Amino acid sequence: MKVTYKQIDQSNTSVVVYARAQTDSVTNLIGYIAKYNEGDNQIVIHENGRMSIIQISEIITVEVQNKDLTITTTSNIFHVRCALSKMMEKLTQPFFASVSQSATINLRYLDSLVASFSGTMTAHLKNGQQVAVSRRFVPLLRQRIKSLQAQK
């Protein structure tokens, strides 16, 4: 793959993908580029009467226990009252993947997947955190990892 940059005299950025044929990899790349700039790259959360702005790219995990949502970032841990599904509506980037009904990880911080005795897997993240991966989510997680690798 050849990647080039060309400066243009327009205020908005244009991306053109040249390929011999529109393969699955090309389609995935176009989808990734389209989603990359969708919406804001930040979210606002409310924690104990305090409003914080978080860079989406810095979110490592989002986990829910009871109705308390824990958002782990590269620099902080936030506890908010919110449903996981509501938070995931804000995190539309392709590098977020559900690993169970109660947890989502940022694949950019995934270090390794380790199989457990019970058939489940554990996601080891670059910050040292470990998150259980439900057996039901393993095939989809592998597919998401492969599609992200294809986009690189």
Buried (B, 14 or more C-beta within 10 A) or exposed (E): EEEEEEEEEEEEEEEEEEEEEEEEEBBBBBEBEEEEEEEEEEBEBEBEEEEBEBEBBBBBBBBBEEEEBBBBBEEEEBEBEBEBEEBEEBBEBBBBBBBBEBBBBBBBBBEEBEEEEEEBBBBBBEEEBEBBBBEEBBEEBEEBBEBBEBBE
